[in-house]
Amino acid sequence: MKDQTTTTPSTLTPTYETSSPQEGQQRETVIRFQLENEVTHPAELMKSDLVASASANLPGGEIDLAKMECGGGSNKLGQLYFKVRHNVEKSTLNITVVRCQGLPARDSNIGSSDPYVKLQLLPDKHHKVKTRVLRRTLNPVYDEDFTFYGIGENQLQSLTLHFVVLCFDRYSRDDVIGEVLLPVNEALEEMTDSVDSNNTADNGNHSGALLFRDIAPRSHKMRTHGRGELLVSLCYQPQASRLTAVVLKARNIPRMDMTGLADPYVKIYLVHNGQRVAKKKTHVKKRTLNPVFNESFVFDLPASATSLDNISLEFLVLDWDRVTKNEVIGRLELGGAKTIGTALHHWNEVLNSPRRQIAEWHKLKD
Ligand SMILES: [Ca+2]
């Protein structure tokens, strides 16, 4: 099992209690922390990142099997089912990740996926918890409880639940299937409504109510705001059979961290005949959306490459993350048959002006 705990930021004082799952029992992960900081821009977060999605309630706790078997409705990313409870006396917020249904198959070989769910309370993203990974299923049932301590009633309106559904990958980066964002207040109201409408209220015991949301694409915020732009400079030296790439800077990087910032760095691959033959990377620039790198990389072309005909450079801009795997923000490919737009223009300039450093801005793509 992966590490449950996260690094402690200076403004919070969390402790963790994790009990191991036993057969037939819910596993419970308890997180205690005291919010000392006030929220920075909750309203702004909501505006751009909140994904409005279908909000119909399922009757308390009941699963529509017919719907489940045909993949859970029209959303191709599936649905997430969960429960949210707040205990005023104890100042605890309890979230149960119940299950997902109709997830897309990420492993085409077996037509399945190894999904798990990450949960954090925004705006402080440092307290991530996650469910266990369930193997080879598109309808995983987790029933895992996560309790956040030290959450008073007055804090509820500034907090947002952020679920990310991922597919575990043993060999590479875990794949993000999608996400659900929901203000805590809204979730609690819906829990209450759901209980009332089903007439199962039992002295504030909301165990019968179950919320669900469509899982939205993770790229939502990137589609809205773009993936940012990258300024790179290239120089081709035919005699030395060498290509120099300078990663100068990037701008308008999307807010990967929900704190309003990102920690970008750039990976560069030299591609020959469709194969990545060399790899370099810049340093990570922490907490910025407009990083300045100014790092130069020299690529010696493969001996069999007598020109730039079958050569291209692939730039990947990634967001470094202390807790989870680094996520790709955007890509740029210079050279190669599919190059168009500014990339094609830039590449032609480089070809036509050997031994000159030529810089150009490029929009990052997915
Ligand atoms: Ca980050």
Residues whose N, C-alpha, C, O or C-beta is under 5 A from the ligand:
A	BS01	CA	D257 A262 D263 D319 W320 D321
